[in-house]
């Protein structure tokens, strides 16, 4: 699957831990909610789910202000 949007990128990472309930792995709906809540940063700026996948990227961080910060790139 080609990475066209930021949400597509996160859906390709199957083992991101869930922050909701007792699930071990985050669902696609939960990943979409991360964008709605502003919990995803790309290159130091908040990303939206529909944003195009950036050609140049220095970092992708999930929950940048949380206790369990996740850096993917």
PDB file of N, CA, C, O and CB in Angstrom:
ATOM      1  N   UNK A   1       0.847  -1.184   0.000  1.00  0.00           N
ATOM      2  CA  UNK A   1       0.000   0.000   0.000  1.00  0.00           C
ATOM      3  C   UNK A   1       0.889   1.242   0.000  1.00  0.00           C
ATOM      4  O   UNK A   1       1.820   1.340   0.799  1.00  0.00           O
ATOM      5  CB  UNK A   1      -0.962   0.001   1.227  1.00  0.00           C
ATOM      6  N   UNK A   2       0.613   2.163  -0.868  1.00  0.00           N
ATOM      7  CA  UNK A   2       1.385   3.391  -0.935  1.00  0.00           C
ATOM      8  C   UNK A   2       0.973   4.332   0.186  1.00  0.00           C
ATOM      9  O   UNK A   2      -0.207   4.442   0.520  1.00  0.00           O
ATOM     10  CB  UNK A   2       1.207   4.069  -2.299  1.00  0.00           C
ATOM     11  N   UNK A   3       1.947   5.001   0.757  1.00  0.00           N
ATOM     12  CA  UNK A   3       1.664   5.961   1.826  1.00  0.00           C
ATOM     13  C   UNK A   3       1.271   7.292   1.191  1.00  0.00           C
ATOM     14  O   UNK A   3       2.128   8.063   0.759  1.00  0.00           O
ATOM     15  CB  UNK A   3       2.901   6.138   2.776  1.00  0.00           C
ATOM     16  N   UNK A   4      -0.026   7.552   1.140  1.00  0.00           N
ATOM     17  CA  UNK A   4      -0.500   8.780   0.533  1.00  0.00           C
ATOM     18  C   UNK A   4      -0.828   9.842   1.572  1.00  0.00           C
ATOM     19  O   UNK A   4      -0.564  11.026   1.364  1.00  0.00           O
ATOM     20  CB  UNK A   4      -1.711   8.500  -0.316  1.00  0.00           C
ATOM     21  N   UNK A   5      -1.402   9.417   2.687  1.00  0.00           N
ATOM     22  CA  UNK A   5      -1.750  10.365   3.750  1.00  0.00           C
ATOM     23  C   UNK A   5      -1.064   9.939   5.044  1.00  0.00           C
ATOM     24  O   UNK A   5      -0.524   8.837   5.137  1.00  0.00           O
ATOM     25  CB  UNK A   5      -3.296  10.446   3.946  1.00  0.00           C
ATOM     26  N   UNK A   6      -1.090  10.804   6.018  1.00  0.00           N
ATOM     27  CA  UNK A   6      -0.481  10.487   7.305  1.00  0.00           C
ATOM     28  C   UNK A   6      -1.184   9.308   7.980  1.00  0.00           C
ATOM     29  O   UNK A   6      -0.532   8.483   8.620  1.00  0.00           O
ATOM     30  CB  UNK A   6      -0.516  11.711   8.220  1.00  0.00           C
ATOM     31  N   UNK A   7      -2.500   9.225   7.840  1.00  0.00           N
ATOM     32  CA  UNK A   7      -3.235   8.110   8.430  1.00  0.00           C
ATOM     33  C   UNK A   7      -2.823   6.790   7.786  1.00  0.00           C
ATOM     34  O   UNK A   7      -2.710   5.777   8.475  1.00  0.00           O
ATOM     35  CB  UNK A   7      -4.748   8.326   8.281  1.00  0.00           C
ATOM     36  N   UNK A   8      -2.597   6.789   6.464  1.00  0.00           N
ATOM     37  CA  UNK A   8      -2.108   5.585   5.784  1.00  0.00           C
ATOM     38  C   UNK A   8      -0.775   5.140   6.377  1.00  0.00           C
ATOM     39  O   UNK A   8      -0.533   3.945   6.550  1.00  0.00           O
ATOM     40  CB  UNK A   8      -1.959   5.840   4.269  1.00  0.00           C
ATOM     41  N   UNK A   9       0.080   6.101   6.683  1.00  0.00           N
ATOM     42  CA  UNK A   9       1.379   5.774   7.274  1.00  0.00           C
ATOM     43  C   UNK A   9       1.211   5.053   8.609  1.00  0.00           C
ATOM     44  O   UNK A   9       1.854   4.030   8.846  1.00  0.00           O
ATOM     45  CB  UNK A   9       2.214   7.047   7.467  1.00  0.00           C
ATOM     46  N   UNK A  10       0.349   5.579   9.483  1.00  0.00           N
ATOM     47  CA  UNK A  10       0.166   4.941  10.790  1.00  0.00           C
ATOM     48  C   UNK A  10      -0.519   3.589  10.683  1.00  0.00           C
ATOM     49  O   UNK A  10      -0.264   2.695  11.490  1.00  0.00           O
ATOM     50  CB  UNK A  10      -0.637   5.842  11.701  1.00  0.00           C
ATOM     51  N   UNK A  11      -1.378   3.437   9.700  1.00  0.00           N
ATOM     52  CA  UNK A  11      -2.039   2.132   9.527  1.00  0.00           C
ATOM     53  C   UNK A  11      -1.056   1.059   9.093  1.00  0.00           C
ATOM     54  O   UNK A  11      -1.330  -0.126   9.281  1.00  0.00           O
ATOM     55  CB  UNK A  11      -3.168   2.238   8.501  1.00  0.00           C
ATOM     56  N   UNK A  12       0.075   1.433   8.520  1.00  0.00           N
ATOM     57  CA  UNK A  12       1.092   0.460   8.127  1.00  0.00           C
ATOM     58  C   UNK A  12       1.908  -0.034   9.318  1.00  0.00           C
ATOM     59  O   UNK A  12       2.616  -1.033   9.197  1.00  0.00           O
ATOM     60  CB  UNK A  12       2.018   1.067   7.089  1.00  0.00           C
ATOM     61  N   UNK A  13       1.829   0.628  10.448  1.00  0.00           N
ATOM     62  CA  UNK A  13       2.521   0.203  11.664  1.00  0.00           C
ATOM     63  C   UNK A  13       1.532  -0.614  12.485  1.00  0.00           C
ATOM     64  O   UNK A  13       0.745  -0.031  13.231  1.00  0.00           O
ATOM     65  CB  UNK A  13       3.074   1.437  12.487  1.00  0.00           C
ATOM     66  N   UNK A  14       1.538  -1.934  12.379  1.00  0.00           N
ATOM     67  CA  UNK A  14       0.496  -2.743  13.008  1.00  0.00           C
ATOM     68  C   UNK A  14       0.629  -2.895  14.518  1.00  0.00           C
ATOM     69  O   UNK A  14      -0.347  -3.280  15.163  1.00  0.00           O
ATOM     70  CB  UNK A  14       0.488  -4.087  12.394  1.00  0.00           C
ATOM     71  N   UNK A  15       1.768  -2.617  15.106  1.00  0.00           N
ATOM     72  CA  UNK A  15       1.970  -2.922  16.518  1.00  0.00           C
ATOM     73  C   UNK A  15       2.116  -1.698  17.411  1.00  0.00           C
ATOM     74  O   UNK A  15       2.826  -1.748  18.415  1.00  0.00           O
ATOM     75  CB  UNK A  15       3.171  -3.773  16.668  1.00  0.00           C
ATOM     76  N   UNK A  16       1.461  -0.613  17.061  1.00  0.00           N
ATOM     77  CA  UNK A  16       1.455   0.548  17.944  1.00  0.00           C
ATOM     78  C   UNK A  16       0.554   0.244  19.132  1.00  0.00           C
ATOM     79  O   UNK A  16      -0.582  -0.188  18.939  1.00  0.00           O
ATOM     80  CB  UNK A  16       0.978   1.830  17.192  1.00  0.00           C
ATOM     81  N   UNK A  17       1.028   0.457  20.356  1.00  0.00           N
ATOM     82  CA  UNK A  17       0.236   0.097  21.532  1.00  0.00           C
ATOM     83  C   UNK A  17      -1.003   0.979  21.686  1.00  0.00           C
ATOM     84  O   UNK A  17      -0.984   2.174  21.395  1.00  0.00           O
ATOM     85  CB  UNK A  17       1.092   0.194  22.785  1.00  0.00           C
ATOM     86  N   UNK A  18      -2.062   0.356  22.146  1.00  0.00           N
ATOM     87  CA  UNK A  18      -3.324   1.055  22.356  1.00  0.00           C
ATOM     88  C   UNK A  18      -3.261   1.894  23.623  1.00  0.00           C
ATOM     89  O   UNK A  18      -2.569   1.542  24.579  1.00  0.00           O
ATOM     90  CB  UNK A  18      -4.489   0.059  22.434  1.00  0.00           C
ATOM     91  N   UNK A  19      -3.991   3.014  23.623  1.00  0.00           N
ATOM     92  CA  UNK A  19      -4.124   3.865  24.805  1.00  0.00           C
ATOM     93  C   UNK A  19      -5.530   3.756  25.389  1.00  0.00           C
ATOM     94  O   UNK A  19      -5.838   4.374  26.409  1.00  0.00           O
ATOM     95  CB  UNK A  19      -3.804   5.330  24.456  1.00  0.00           C
ATOM     96  N   UNK A  20      -6.375   2.968  24.735  1.00  0.00           N
ATOM     97  CA  UNK A  20      -7.775   2.862  25.142  1.00  0.00           C
ATOM     98  C   UNK A  20      -8.099   1.420  25.531  1.00  0.00           C
ATOM     99  O   UNK A  20      -7.678   0.484  24.851  1.00  0.00           O
ATOM    100  CB  UNK A  20      -8.713   3.342  24.006  1.00  0.00           C
ATOM    101  N   UNK A  21      -8.823   1.244  26.590  1.00  0.00           N
ATOM    102  CA  UNK A  21      -9.318  -0.070  26.972  1.00  0.00           C
ATOM    103  C   UNK A  21      -8.221  -1.082  27.234  1.00  0.00           C
ATOM    104  O   UNK A  21      -7.107  -0.727  27.620  1.00  0.00           O
ATOM    105  CB  UNK A  21     -10.216  -0.588  25.915  1.00  0.00           C
ATOM    106  N   UNK A  22      -8.548  -2.341  27.021  1.00  0.00           N
ATOM    107  CA  UNK A  22      -7.625  -3.425  27.310  1.00  0.00           C
ATOM    108  C   UNK A  22      -6.987  -4.013  26.057  1.00  0.00           C
ATOM    109  O   UNK A  22      -6.305  -5.035  26.130  1.00  0.00           O
ATOM    110  CB  UNK A  22      -8.335  -4.505  28.066  1.00  0.00           C
ATOM    111  N   UNK A  23      -7.202  -3.383  24.919  1.00  0.00           N
ATOM    112  CA  UNK A  23      -6.604  -3.863  23.684  1.00  0.00           C
ATOM    113  C   UNK A  23      -5.089  -3.724  23.763  1.00  0.00           C
ATOM    114  O   UNK A  23      -4.579  -2.818  24.421  1.00  0.00           O
ATOM    115  CB  UNK A  23      -7.162  -3.093  22.467  1.00  0.00           C
ATOM    116  N   UNK A  24      -4.384  -4.605  23.107  1.00  0.00           N
ATOM    117  CA  UNK A  24      -2.927  -4.527  23.077  1.00  0.00           C
ATOM    118  C   UNK A  24      -2.443  -3.644  21.927  1.00  0.00           C
ATOM    119  O   UNK A  24      -1.436  -2.947  22.047  1.00  0.00           O
ATOM    120  CB  UNK A  24      -2.324  -5.928  22.954  1.00  0.00           C
ATOM    121  N   UNK A  25      -3.182  -3.684  20.805  1.00  0.00           N
ATOM    122  CA  UNK A  25      -2.768  -2.974  19.600  1.00  0.00           C
ATOM    123  C   UNK A  25      -3.833  -1.929  19.248  1.00  0.00           C
ATOM    124  O   UNK A  25      -5.031  -2.193  19.344  1.00  0.00           O
ATOM    125  CB  UNK A  25      -2.546  -3.968  18.414  1.00  0.00           C
ATOM    126  N   UNK A  26      -3.380  -0.749  18.840  1.00  0.00           N
ATOM    127  CA  UNK A  26      -4.300   0.336  18.486  1.00  0.00           C
ATOM    128  C   UNK A  26      -5.040   0.006  17.192  1.00  0.00           C
ATOM    129  O   UNK A  26      -4.441  -0.466  16.226  1.00  0.00           O
ATOM    130  CB  UNK A  26      -3.537   1.672  18.341  1.00  0.00           C
ATOM    131  N   UNK A  27      -6.333   0.257  17.185  1.00  0.00           N
ATOM    132  CA  UNK A  27      -7.144   0.031  15.988  1.00  0.00           C
ATOM    133  C   UNK A  27      -7.003   1.221  15.045  1.00  0.00           C
ATOM    134  O   UNK A  27      -6.447   2.257  15.408  1.00  0.00           O
ATOM    135  CB  UNK A  27      -8.634  -0.196  16.361  1.00  0.00           C
ATOM    136  N   UNK A  28      -7.518   1.054  13.824  1.00  0.00           N
ATOM    137  CA  UNK A  28      -7.487   2.152  12.861  1.00  0.00           C
ATOM    138  C   UNK A  28      -8.279   3.354  13.343  1.00  0.00           C
ATOM    139  O   UNK A  28      -7.885   4.496  13.106  1.00  0.00           O
ATOM    140  CB  UNK A  28      -8.024   1.691  11.525  1.00  0.00           C
ATOM    141  N   UNK A  29      -9.404   3.100  14.024  1.00  0.00           N
ATOM    142  CA  UNK A  29     -10.223   4.191  14.552  1.00  0.00           C
ATOM    143  C   UNK A  29      -9.486   4.947  15.650  1.00  0.00           C
ATOM    144  O   UNK A  29      -9.576   6.172  15.731  1.00  0.00           O
ATOM    145  CB  UNK A  29     -11.551   3.651  15.088  1.00  0.00           C
ATOM    146  N   UNK A  30      -8.761   4.225  16.488  1.00  0.00           N
ATOM    147  CA  UNK A  30      -8.004   4.886  17.547  1.00  0.00           C
ATOM    148  C   UNK A  30      -6.891   5.752  16.952  1.00  0.00           C
ATOM    149  O   UNK A  30      -6.647   6.863  17.423  1.00  0.00           O
ATOM    150  CB  UNK A  30      -7.414   3.844  18.518  1.00  0.00           C
ATOM    151  N   UNK A  31      -6.227   5.250  15.933  1.00  0.00           N
ATOM    152  CA  UNK A  31      -5.169   6.028  15.277  1.00  0.00           C
ATOM    153  C   UNK A  31      -5.739   7.302  14.663  1.00  0.00           C
ATOM    154  O   UNK A  31      -5.104   8.356  14.710  1.00  0.00           O
ATOM    155  CB  UNK A  31      -4.467   5.185  14.193  1.00  0.00           C
ATOM    156  N   UNK A  32      -6.945   7.204  14.083  1.00  0.00           N
ATOM    157  CA  UNK A  32      -7.589   8.385  13.518  1.00  0.00           C
ATOM    158  C   UNK A  32      -7.888   9.397  14.619  1.00  0.00           C
ATOM    159  O   UNK A  32      -7.720  10.600  14.414  1.00  0.00           O
ATOM    160  CB  UNK A  32      -8.885   7.997  12.776  1.00  0.00           C
ATOM    161  N   UNK A  33      -8.335   8.919  15.802  1.00  0.00           N
ATOM    162  CA  UNK A  33      -8.612   9.818  16.930  1.00  0.00           C
ATOM    163  C   UNK A  33      -7.341  10.510  17.417  1.00  0.00           C
ATOM    164  O   UNK A  33      -7.410  11.645  17.889  1.00  0.00           O
ATOM    165  CB  UNK A  33      -9.258   9.040  18.085  1.00  0.00           C
ATOM    166  N   UNK A  34      -6.192   9.862  17.315  1.00  0.00           N
ATOM    167  CA  UNK A  34      -4.930  10.507  17.693  1.00  0.00           C
ATOM    168  C   UNK A  34      -4.726  11.784  16.885  1.00  0.00           C
ATOM    169  O   UNK A  34      -4.296  12.804  17.424  1.00  0.00           O
ATOM    170  CB  UNK A  34      -3.739   9.545  17.481  1.00  0.00           C
ATOM    171  N   UNK A  35      -5.036  11.724  15.597  1.00  0.00           N
ATOM    172  CA  UNK A  35      -4.912  12.924  14.755  1.00  0.00           C
ATOM    173  C   UNK A  35      -5.918  13.982  15.184  1.00  0.00           C
ATOM    174  O   UNK A  35      -5.577  15.162  15.262  1.00  0.00           O
ATOM    175  CB  UNK A  35      -5.117  12.572  13.265  1.00  0.00           C
ATOM    176  N   UNK A  36      -7.160  13.574  15.464  1.00  0.00           N
ATOM    177  CA  UNK A  36      -8.194  14.526  15.871  1.00  0.00           C
ATOM    178  C   UNK A  36      -7.823  15.237  17.165  1.00  0.00           C
ATOM    179  O   UNK A  36      -8.184  16.399  17.351  1.00  0.00           O
ATOM    180  CB  UNK A  36      -9.532  13.815  16.037  1.00  0.00           C
ATOM    181  N   UNK A  37      -7.116  14.567  18.055  1.00  0.00           N
ATOM    182  CA  UNK A  37      -6.708  15.137  19.342  1.00  0.00           C
ATOM    183  C   UNK A  37      -5.373  15.867  19.277  1.00  0.00           C
ATOM    184  O   UNK A  37      -4.932  16.438  20.275  1.00  0.00           O
ATOM    185  CB  UNK A  37      -6.628  14.049  20.378  1.00  0.00           C
ATOM    186  N   UNK A  38      -4.729  15.856  18.125  1.00  0.00           N
ATOM    187  CA  UNK A  38      -3.443  16.538  17.991  1.00  0.00           C
ATOM    188  C   UNK A  38      -2.289  15.783  18.619  1.00  0.00           C
ATOM    189  O   UNK A  38      -1.318  16.392  19.069  1.00  0.00           O
ATOM    190  CB  UNK A  38      -3.527  17.894  18.600  1.00  0.00           C
ATOM    191  N   UNK A  39      -2.385  14.458  18.655  1.00  0.00           N
ATOM    192  CA  UNK A  39      -1.360  13.636  19.309  1.00  0.00           C
ATOM    193  C   UNK A  39      -0.285  13.118  18.365  1.00  0.00           C
ATOM    194  O   UNK A  39       0.520  12.270  18.751  1.00  0.00           O
ATOM    195  CB  UNK A  39      -2.010  12.476  19.985  1.00  0.00           C
ATOM    196  N   UNK A  40      -0.262  13.614  17.140  1.00  0.00           N
ATOM    197  CA  UNK A  40       0.751  13.176  16.181  1.00  0.00           C
ATOM    198  C   UNK A  40       1.479  14.408  15.651  1.00  0.00           C
ATOM    199  O   UNK A  40       0.850  15.356  15.180  1.00  0.00           O
ATOM    200  CB  UNK A  40       0.109  12.354  15.010  1.00  0.00           C
ATOM    201  N   UNK A  41       2.803  14.388  15.731  1.00  0.00           N
ATOM    202  CA  UNK A  41       3.628  15.473  15.198  1.00  0.00           C
ATOM    203  C   UNK A  41       4.559  14.934  14.124  1.00  0.00           C
ATOM    204  O   UNK A  41       5.146  13.862  14.273  1.00  0.00           O
ATOM    205  CB  UNK A  41       4.441  16.153  16.324  1.00  0.00           C
ATOM    206  N   UNK A  42       4.683  15.686  13.048  1.00  0.00           N
ATOM    207  CA  UNK A  42       5.622  15.356  11.983  1.00  0.00           C
ATOM    208  C   UNK A  42       6.520  16.569  11.792  1.00  0.00           C
ATOM    209  O   UNK A  42       6.040  17.678  11.558  1.00  0.00           O
ATOM    210  CB  UNK A  42       4.880  14.965  10.644  1.00  0.00           C
ATOM    211  N   UNK A  43       7.811  16.352  11.893  1.00  0.00           N
ATOM    212  CA  UNK A  43       8.788  17.436  11.773  1.00  0.00           C
ATOM    213  C   UNK A  43       8.494  18.564  12.764  1.00  0.00           C
ATOM    214  O   UNK A  43       8.697  19.737  12.449  1.00  0.00           O
ATOM    215  CB  UNK A  43       8.797  17.985  10.341  1.00  0.00           C
ATOM    216  N   UNK A  44       8.016  18.211  13.958  1.00  0.00           N
ATOM    217  CA  UNK A  44       7.778  19.193  15.012  1.00  0.00           C
ATOM    218  C   UNK A  44       6.474  19.945  14.919  1.00  0.00           C
ATOM    219  O   UNK A  44       6.230  20.840  15.728  1.00  0.00           O
ATOM    220  CB  UNK A  44       8.863  20.157  15.018  1.00  0.00           C
ATOM    221  N   UNK A  45       5.610  19.611  13.947  1.00  0.00           N
ATOM    222  CA  UNK A  45       4.323  20.287  13.786  1.00  0.00           C
ATOM    223  C   UNK A  45       3.195  19.272  13.861  1.00  0.00           C
ATOM    224  O   UNK A  45       3.354  18.130  13.430  1.00  0.00           O
ATOM    225  CB  UNK A  45       4.268  21.057  12.449  1.00  0.00           C
ATOM    226  N   UNK A  46       2.059  19.682  14.404  1.00  0.00           N
ATOM    227  CA  UNK A  46       0.913  18.784  14.486  1.00  0.00           C
ATOM    228  C   UNK A  46       0.456  18.400  13.090  1.00  0.00           C
ATOM    229  O   UNK A  46       0.412  19.231  12.183  1.00  0.00           O
ATOM    230  CB  UNK A  46      -0.240  19.436  15.271  1.00  0.00           C
ATOM    231  N   UNK A  47       0.116  17.126  12.932  1.00  0.00           N
ATOM    232  CA  UNK A  47      -0.317  16.609  11.638  1.00  0.00           C
ATOM    233  C   UNK A  47      -1.802  16.274  11.677  1.00  0.00           C
ATOM    234  O   UNK A  47      -2.349  15.946  12.730  1.00  0.00           O
ATOM    235  CB  UNK A  47       0.505  15.367  11.245  1.00  0.00           C
ATOM    236  N   UNK A  48      -2.436  16.359  10.536  1.00  0.00           N
ATOM    237  CA  UNK A  48      -3.824  15.957  10.364  1.00  0.00           C
ATOM    238  C   UNK A  48      -3.841  14.630   9.606  1.00  0.00           C
ATOM    239  O   UNK A  48      -2.911  14.323   8.862  1.00  0.00           O
ATOM    240  CB  UNK A  48      -4.648  17.058   9.605  1.00  0.00           C
ATOM    241  N   UNK A  49      -4.897  13.853   9.798  1.00  0.00           N
ATOM    242  CA  UNK A  49      -4.990  12.540   9.160  1.00  0.00           C
ATOM    243  C   UNK A  49      -4.960  12.632   7.640  1.00  0.00           C
ATOM    244  O   UNK A  49      -4.393  11.761   6.980  1.00  0.00           O
ATOM    245  CB  UNK A  49      -6.257  11.840   9.603  1.00  0.00           C
ATOM    246  N   UNK A  50      -5.559  13.667   7.082  1.00  0.00           N
ATOM    247  CA  UNK A  50      -5.649  13.805   5.631  1.00  0.00           C
ATOM    248  C   UNK A  50      -4.440  14.518   5.020  1.00  0.00           C
ATOM    249  O   UNK A  50      -4.369  14.669   3.800  1.00  0.00           O
ATOM    250  CB  UNK A  50      -6.906  14.552   5.271  1.00  0.00           C
ATOM    251  N   UNK A  51      -3.496  14.956   5.846  1.00  0.00           N
ATOM    252  CA  UNK A  51      -2.305  15.617   5.311  1.00  0.00           C
ATOM    253  C   UNK A  51      -1.548  14.663   4.401  1.00  0.00           C
ATOM    254  O   UNK A  51      -1.471  13.469   4.688  1.00  0.00           O
ATOM    255  CB  UNK A  51      -1.389  16.112   6.451  1.00  0.00           C
ATOM    256  N   UNK A  52      -0.988  15.171   3.309  1.00  0.00           N
ATOM    257  CA  UNK A  52      -0.189  14.292   2.455  1.00  0.00           C
ATOM    258  C   UNK A  52       1.081  13.847   3.165  1.00  0.00           C
ATOM    259  O   UNK A  52       1.619  14.563   4.009  1.00  0.00           O
ATOM    260  CB  UNK A  52       0.164  14.997   1.144  1.00  0.00           C
ATOM    261  N   UNK A  53       1.542  12.682   2.820  1.00  0.00           N
ATOM    262  CA  UNK A  53       2.777  12.143   3.381  1.00  0.00           C
ATOM    263  C   UNK A  53       3.920  13.047   2.935  1.00  0.00           C
ATOM    264  O   UNK A  53       4.115  13.210   1.731  1.00  0.00           O
ATOM    265  CB  UNK A  53       3.016  10.653   2.931  1.00  0.00           C
ATOM    266  N   UNK A  54       4.684  13.644   3.849  1.00  0.00           N
ATOM    267  CA  UNK A  54       5.735  14.593   3.465  1.00  0.00           C
ATOM    268  C   UNK A  54       6.911  13.902   2.793  1.00  0.00           C
ATOM    269  O   UNK A  54       7.327  12.815   3.196  1.00  0.00           O
ATOM    270  CB  UNK A  54       6.221  15.359   4.685  1.00  0.00           C
ATOM    271  N   UNK A  55       7.434  14.544   1.775  1.00  0.00           N
ATOM    272  CA  UNK A  55       8.591  13.989   1.063  1.00  0.00           C
ATOM    273  C   UNK A  55       9.816  13.990   1.969  1.00  0.00           C
ATOM    274  O   UNK A  55      10.555  13.007   2.030  1.00  0.00           O
ATOM    275  CB  UNK A  55       8.878  14.792  -0.230  1.00  0.00           C
ATOM    276  N   UNK A  56      10.025  15.092   2.666  1.00  0.00           N
ATOM    277  CA  UNK A  56      11.142  15.193   3.610  1.00  0.00           C
ATOM    278  C   UNK A  56      10.579  15.169   5.024  1.00  0.00           C
ATOM    279  O   UNK A  56       9.712  15.970   5.372  1.00  0.00           O
ATOM    280  CB  UNK A  56      11.984  16.494   3.363  1.00  0.00           C
ATOM    281  N   UNK A  57      11.077  14.252   5.826  1.00  0.00           N
ATOM    282  CA  UNK A  57      10.612  14.164   7.210  1.00  0.00           C
ATOM    283  C   UNK A  57      11.791  13.877   8.125  1.00  0.00           C
ATOM    284  O   UNK A  57      12.636  13.036   7.821  1.00  0.00           O
ATOM    285  CB  UNK A  57       9.527  13.069   7.364  1.00  0.00           C
ATOM    286  N   UNK A  58      11.840  14.570   9.226  1.00  0.00           N
ATOM    287  CA  UNK A  58      12.902  14.367  10.208  1.00  0.00           C
ATOM    288  C   UNK A  58      12.422  13.508  11.360  1.00  0.00           C
ATOM    289  O   UNK A  58      13.202  12.747  11.934  1.00  0.00           O
ATOM    290  CB  UNK A  58      13.409  15.704  10.731  1.00  0.00           C
ATOM    291  N   UNK A  59      11.147  13.620  11.705  1.00  0.00           N
ATOM    292  CA  UNK A  59      10.637  12.842  12.826  1.00  0.00           C
ATOM    293  C   UNK A  59       9.131  12.678  12.728  1.00  0.00           C
ATOM    294  O   UNK A  59       8.426  13.522  12.175  1.00  0.00           O
ATOM    295  CB  UNK A  59      11.011  13.502  14.148  1.00  0.00           C
ATOM    296  N   UNK A  60       8.658  11.572  13.279  1.00  0.00           N
ATOM    297  CA  UNK A  60       7.230  11.318  13.459  1.00  0.00           C
ATOM    298  C   UNK A  60       7.083  10.888  14.907  1.00  0.00           C
ATOM    299  O   UNK A  60       7.623   9.859  15.313  1.00  0.00           O
ATOM    300  CB  UNK A  60       6.668  10.217  12.442  1.00  0.00           C
ATOM    301  N   UNK A  61       6.347  11.678  15.690  1.00  0.00           N
ATOM    302  CA  UNK A  61       6.201  11.424  17.125  1.00  0.00           C
ATOM    303  C   UNK A  61       4.722  11.295  17.465  1.00  0.00           C
ATOM    304  O   UNK A  61       3.905  12.126  17.070  1.00  0.00           O
ATOM    305  CB  UNK A  61       6.859  12.556  17.965  1.00  0.00           C
ATOM    306  N   UNK A  62       4.392  10.237  18.207  1.00  0.00           N
ATOM    307  CA  UNK A  62       3.026  10.027  18.666  1.00  0.00           C
ATOM    308  C   UNK A  62       2.983  10.322  20.154  1.00  0.00           C
ATOM    309  O   UNK A  62       3.840   9.851  20.903  1.00  0.00           O
ATOM    310  CB  UNK A  62       2.535   8.576  18.361  1.00  0.00           C
ATOM    311  N   UNK A  63       2.010  11.085  20.589  1.00  0.00           N
ATOM    312  CA  UNK A  63       1.848  11.512  21.978  1.00  0.00           C
ATOM    313  C   UNK A  63       3.104  12.240  22.468  1.00  0.00           C
ATOM    314  O   UNK A  63       3.734  11.808  23.433  1.00  0.00           O
ATOM    315  CB  UNK A  63       1.545  10.297  22.884  1.00  0.00           C
ATOM    316  N   UNK A  64       3.471  13.347  21.803  1.00  0.00           N
ATOM    317  CA  UNK A  64       4.715  14.043  22.150  1.00  0.00           C
ATOM    318  C   UNK A  64       4.756  14.604  23.569  1.00  0.00           C
ATOM    319  O   UNK A  64       5.840  14.779  24.125  1.00  0.00           O
ATOM    320  CB  UNK A  64       4.938  15.157  21.190  1.00  0.00           C
ATOM    321  N   UNK A  65       3.602  14.887  24.165  1.00  0.00           N
ATOM    322  CA  UNK A  65       3.586  15.459  25.517  1.00  0.00           C
ATOM    323  C   UNK A  65       3.232  14.423  26.575  1.00  0.00           C
ATOM    324  O   UNK A  65       3.178  14.739  27.763  1.00  0.00           O
ATOM    325  CB  UNK A  65       2.600  16.613  25.586  1.00  0.00           C
ATOM    326  N   UNK A  66       2.992  13.193  26.149  1.00  0.00           N
ATOM    327  CA  UNK A  66       2.565  12.157  27.080  1.00  0.00           C
ATOM    328  C   UNK A  66       3.722  11.461  27.779  1.00  0.00           C
ATOM    329  O   UNK A  66       4.890  11.655  27.444  1.00  0.00           O
ATOM    330  CB  UNK A  66       1.742  11.144  26.359  1.00  0.00           C
ATOM    331  N   UNK A  67       3.364  10.657  28.747  1.00  0.00           N
ATOM    332  CA  UNK A  67       4.346   9.905  29.516  1.00  0.00           C
ATOM    333  C   UNK A  67       5.036   8.849  28.646  1.00  0.00           C
ATOM    334  O   UNK A  67       6.227   8.585  28.812  1.00  0.00           O
ATOM    335  CB  UNK A  67       3.677   9.241  30.725  1.00  0.00           C
ATOM    336  N   UNK A  68       4.282   8.247  27.718  1.00  0.00           N
ATOM    337  CA  UNK A  68       4.815   7.207  26.855  1.00  0.00           C
ATOM    338  C   UNK A  68       4.949   7.715  25.425  1.00  0.00           C
ATOM    339  O   UNK A  68       4.231   7.269  24.530  1.00  0.00           O
ATOM    340  CB  UNK A  68       3.923   5.964  26.900  1.00  0.00           C
ATOM    341  N   UNK A  69       5.845   8.623  25.221  1.00  0.00           N
ATOM    342  CA  UNK A  69       6.103   9.223  23.918  1.00  0.00           C
ATOM    343  C   UNK A  69       6.673   8.157  22.983  1.00  0.00           C
ATOM    344  O   UNK A  69       7.561   7.400  23.374  1.00  0.00           O
ATOM    345  CB  UNK A  69       7.078  10.431  24.042  1.00  0.00           C
ATOM    346  N   UNK A  70       6.161   8.095  21.741  1.00  0.00           N
ATOM    347  CA  UNK A  70       6.620   7.115  20.763  1.00  0.00           C
ATOM    348  C   UNK A  70       7.198   7.854  19.564  1.00  0.00           C
ATOM    349  O   UNK A  70       6.498   8.640  18.925  1.00  0.00           O
ATOM    350  CB  UNK A  70       5.463   6.167  20.328  1.00  0.00           C
ATOM    351  N   UNK A  71       8.465   7.611  19.253  1.00  0.00           N
ATOM    352  CA  UNK A  71       9.111   8.209  18.096  1.00  0.00           C
ATOM    353  C   UNK A  71       9.305   7.130  17.041  1.00  0.00           C
ATOM    354  O   UNK A  71       9.960   6.119  17.294  1.00  0.00           O
ATOM    355  CB  UNK A  71      10.468   8.866  18.483  1.00  0.00           C
ATOM    356  N   UNK A  72       8.728   7.345  15.841  1.00  0.00           N
ATOM    357  CA  UNK A  72       8.814   6.344  14.787  1.00  0.00           C
ATOM    358  C   UNK A  72       9.970   6.596  13.840  1.00  0.00           C
ATOM    359  O   UNK A  72      10.575   5.649  13.337  1.00  0.00           O
ATOM    360  CB  UNK A  72       7.530   6.300  14.014  1.00  0.00           C
ATOM    361  N   UNK A  73      10.284   7.841  13.590  1.00  0.00           N
ATOM    362  CA  UNK A  73      11.406   8.183  12.694  1.00  0.00           C
ATOM    363  C   UNK A  73      12.263   9.225  13.360  1.00  0.00           C
ATOM    364  O   UNK A  73      13.262   9.661  12.788  1.00  0.00           O
ATOM    365  CB  UNK A  73      10.903   8.698  11.314  1.00  0.00           C
TER     366      UNK A  73
END
